[in-house]
Amino acid sequence: MSQSDNSTIAKSNQTKRWQEMDAAHHLHPFTTHHELAKHGARVITRAKGVYIWDSEGNRLIDGMAGLWCVQVGYGREELAEAGYKALKELPFYNSFFQTTHPYAAELSQKLSEVTPKGIDRFFFANSGSEGNDSAVKIIRYYWNLKKQPKKKIIISRNKGYHGVTLASASLSGISAMHPQADLPLPGFVHIACPYWYGDGGDMTPEDFGLKTARALEEKILELGAENIAAFVAEPVQGAGGLIIPPSTYWAEINRICKKYDVLLHIDEVICGFGRTGKWFGSDTYGIEPDMINMAKGLSSGYQPIAAVGLGTRIGDVLFNSDEEWSHGFTYSGHPVACAVALANLEVMQKEHLVEKAGGATGAYFQKKLAELSDHPLVGETRSVGMLGAIELVKDKKTRERFDPALEVGYRCRLHCFANGLVMRAIGDTMVLSPPLVISESEIDELFGLARRCIDLIARDLGKQ
Ligand SMILES: *Cc1c(COP(=O)(O)O)cnc(C)c1O
């Protein structure tokens, strides 16, 4: 579908020049390029607070915090100053071969304070994907050191998203990501996820939560516990459609992992840093991880940085090994990225952003989201902390979906763009993840626009 709001707005010559350069030379992530070339990319030139501006001067409220990451909002002087200071003082040094610097040392200490109980040692990477790739190597190395080299299979879930590098994309269970690169790699196995609205049928959410958790046990028994290294999952699945687990799910997963001696690696790249109303999704759901991966909100996206946090069990084995660990990136613990992440965490603490997401602001966001459920197109709304989803359906009662060829979600997103709102579409599920600093009046504005855009897509469908 080539329909786009971008083609309907007047374009300056400068915008056109950027679009032409871009279309000729820039290979974009997750983009259909011939579509993009037809109408040109929207050029985003600046941002402040919860708003972004394009090169034509249009202002949009960013309901996605960039890509689920700008917790503290855009344009924060504290973060910019911290980065500038580090750039002048120590623009680069590595942490290979027994060196460190104040920024990496202080950030690891800080992370040990805010991450879930037991997570105390940190390896730095530059993206969520690198973090998960590193985690897979750590899991394999752990079982090798433990002299159980057969324990190598990693189980993750359908609709899980863990990034795009070879191992991370193999962990991911969004099936469209696999065929282009002949994935998953051997040893990566996927099970059902707890998507109650989509797959729960007549079951209660609680029963469905138990059933999907026990799919892990079934898979372990099928393949043999002696062959299973780890289970990898997000507390709330993000890019797969904002799937919030039923209340019964995580306690059962904890139990199963312990029973079969399967490591639990929790991907906190979206859920970390206040998104679900506590510091980490593991805190919100009582998950007992052996290790976690974090990125996005760690620096509010101001700098590329990720961290893999190790619990005592894995940490002790790695720290006590007497051979060199053969892994690490040139930019692991980059001083500028660490400095900015530290400033970000200071802002989050000073402004009590986690408490806000878990308290009044989160509650207000959830209430306004729930008000959309009276709309004839809205089958369900669901939320936790500052994460929200809206299911657009053909029939509210039967949960019947629209014909995918209608591209209802995609067209709704285009209406949002044209009307000053960034709201993401995952199929026909609209998702929201605004900056944690958003105010109540900005939340009102966001949901006013969201309702208007759902009305617009309803009108389009009525005409068809
Ligand atoms: C975004 C994301 C990743 C990948 O992070 P990148 O920085 O894009 O590599 C991994 N896991 C989850 C849960 C994510 O949302």
The ligand as a Tripos MOL2 file, in Angstrom:
@<TRIPOS>MOLECULE
LIG
   15    15     1     0     0
SMALL
NO_CHARGES

@<TRIPOS>ATOM
      1 C1         14.8710   -3.4260   20.9800 C.3       1 LIG1
      2 C2         15.0330   -4.7530   21.6130 C.ar      1 LIG1
      3 C3         16.1990   -5.5240   21.4460 C.ar      1 LIG1
      4 C4         17.2640   -5.1450   20.4650 C.3       1 LIG1
      5 O1         17.9200   -3.9810   20.7890 O.3       1 LIG1
      6 P1         18.7800   -3.2240   19.6450 P.3       1 LIG1
      7 O2         19.4430   -2.1220   20.4290 O.co2     1 LIG1
      8 O3         17.8220   -2.7490   18.6140 O.co2     1 LIG1
      9 O4         19.7510   -4.1930   19.1120 O.co2     1 LIG1
     10 C5         16.3270   -6.6890   22.1770 C.ar      1 LIG1
     11 N1         15.3650   -7.0830   23.0080 N.ar      1 LIG1
     12 C6         14.2250   -6.3950   23.1760 C.ar      1 LIG1
     13 C7         13.2090   -6.8740   24.1570 C.3       1 LIG1
     14 C8         14.0110   -5.2210   22.4670 C.ar      1 LIG1
     15 O5         12.8690   -4.5480   22.5950 O.3       1 LIG1
@<TRIPOS>BOND
     1     1     2 1
     2     2     3 ar
     3     2    14 ar
     4     3     4 1
     5     3    10 ar
     6     4     5 1
     7     5     6 1
     8     6     7 2
     9     6     8 1
    10     6     9 1
    11    10    11 ar
    12    11    12 ar
    13    12    13 1
    14    12    14 ar
    15    14    15 1
@<TRIPOS>SUBSTRUCTURE
     1 LIG1         1 GROUP 0 **** ****
